[in-house]
Amino acid sequence: MAMLQFGVTPEIVSFDDCTSRQRCREERSSSNTVSQLSGLLDDRPPTLFIRAMFKPANAVQVRVSIDEIQPDVWRRLVLPVHWNLEHLHLGIQAAFNWWNYHLYEFRIGGLRYGEVEVLTEDATDDDPRVFDQREVRLLDFEQGAVFRYHYDFGDGWRHTVAVEEFLTLAATPKHGSCVGGERARPPEDVGGVSGYERFLEIVADRKDPEYAETIRWCGGYFDSEWFDLSMVDKDVRNALRSNVKRRLYQPKPKPVPKK
């Protein structure tokens, strides 16, 4: 964990429009103030005084990807820095359109974070302690930090979360947004990575004896390359809504009108 990140905006500071050591020297005789300034400049290598204006970051850009799947399935999100890990969980669920009905946890620096009561309900003395996810905010991380998000302990979907950049936006964001991504996430309850690999084999082969049942199970259509930025961004913007509904199936492509 680390302290709050800041964005730095350089500001050029000049005195009486004196922006170079040479000009200050030329005007040394005309002003005692400028003369004193020139003396200071003689001892400093820069030709300008730079003053850093520190403004607190109000957003953070993170990249979330699903482990062990190739090509990579990922989303890039811009989120408010005051969000805690519970909010991040909801943002990730929205970004991948996971249905949010399985257990989950974060693994950060060897520690577990999540819903304490839920994750410790059947825990043994040998299980690691679970810390409250609401006690950790995104602004607590350093730029470049990487940690894990696990969803559905049965299928075992592991995600890598990378803190890419802290941002100072003109207006503090009130919700998250998705600014990039690629490919569809695997269907819920498909059976983990190995189950997803078998699923892709089946839906790609109409002659497979399991094709009809499998394609019906996934809603009649599935494209592993599908990604709609505007749709996913809308999902992420609504991530914290209590009545939000998830799509049960991947949207089917609209038929191309005949010419």
BELKAWO-V308375 format. One record per run of one state. SS is the DSSP state (A for helix, B for strand, O for the rest). FROM is the first residue (numbers start at 1). LEN is the number of residues. If there is no record, write none. Layout:
SS&FROM&LEN + SS&FROM&LEN
This chain:
O&1&5 + B&6&8 + O&14&1 + B&15&1 + O&16&2 + B&18&1 + O&19&2 + A&21&6 + O&27&1 + A&28&3 + O&31&1 + A&32&11 + O&43&6 + B&49&8 + O&57&2 + B&59&8 + O&67&7 + B&74&7 + O&81&3 + B&84&1 + A&85&12 + O&97&7 + B&104&5 + O&109&2 + B&111&4 + O&115&1 + A&116&4 + O&120&10 + B&130&3 + A&133&3 + O&136&1 + B&137&1 + A&138&3 + O&141&5 + B&146&6 + O&152&5 + B&157&11 + O&168&9 + B&177&6 + O&183&9 + A&192&12 + O&204&7 + A&211&7 + O&218&11 + A&229&9 + O&238&22
